[in-house]
Amino acid sequence: MESLKITVLFLRVSKTILFGFLLRVVLFLFFLILGVGILEWRLRTNDPTHSSAQYAAAKNPRILADTIILGSSTAVYGYVPKAFHSLSSRGCDFQSTYNFALYGAQPPYFNQWYKHVFRPHHPSPALAIISIDWFSAGAARDQTQDQLGAYRLAQDAKYLPFKTLLKLFWTLDNKGRKILILNSLRLIGSSTDLRYLLSPRVPLQTTGYDQGYLPLDAHIENVKGGWNRAFSVTPEYIQALRSLITALQQDNAEIILIQFPTYKPDNIKNIEGLVLYQELADSFSIHYINYNKQPYVDLNENPKLYADWSHLNSTGAQIFDRKVVSDIRTLLDKGVICAQ
């Protein structure tokens, strides 16, 4: 009888201890998840970076984007949307020009971005300006252009809505899914994000941000010319460019392909690529403008317009944009674009 009482007492004590332990575990997990959620929310609502602003605009259907600009960092610093406001036509609304360029973004990425990020929230654009860099025309030959674009988009998973993340997850291979998961949370995606936890949010507009454009105020008068090595255009890159153009044309968008200017273009070792771009444009009946040859030598030979040999500074961007607007106005006057 005495042993039974001891057993019952032991069971009661064990149950109390186990309950207390489980309660502590549950409370710990609750506050851990709550804390992580608060930190994640804080980072998502207090991110003044250019990438965050670009994705926010791409996901916001209230952002008017009838004319869009796609490109890499050279385009980020090179195209001022306000410069296009002086243009007018029946078929294109240049008052709603938006520069969606992103650092390191190339055609494989924009294939995925257009399908998963832009089009679910925006109507098709009337005009797309695709800005390309002759020195960025390479791609890993052991990966398809779809893989390259999906991997690049997965790296920006922290900016994507949950619905897009799910869709993207099922289209990725195992490597892509790992990239997606590791970059989904801002707490683990980038350690530099932690600086925004306590600091007050600084609007990106105070830095000169204007509908995707950022000014680059560096002035290097003794900048040297382009890299002294050859660059080849891989089939993957050309296929990605073809896919992007095809997707835009299927949405009835008109396209202008622009070769972005660099300082001292005589150093270009990618002559084959420059020919391929013209042939590509001809095959799609789109307009191609190469700003690395005559009559643009004044732009290419002036080091005061460049922050480095491939990026225009704010002064260079203003001069470059005047040339682009002038060339587009010529196309408009001829009625070959935006005529409807």
Salt bridges, closest charged atoms under 4 A:
GLU40 OE2 - ARG44 NE 3.04
ASP47 OD2 - ARG186 NH1 2.57
ASP156 OD2 - ARG152 NH1 2.62
ASP193 OD2 - LYS158 NZ 3.11
ASP251 OD2 - ARG119 NE 2.82
ASP298 OD2 - LYS323 NZ 3.17
GLU301 OE1 - LYS264 NZ 3.12
ASP308 OD1 - HIS311 ND1 3.00
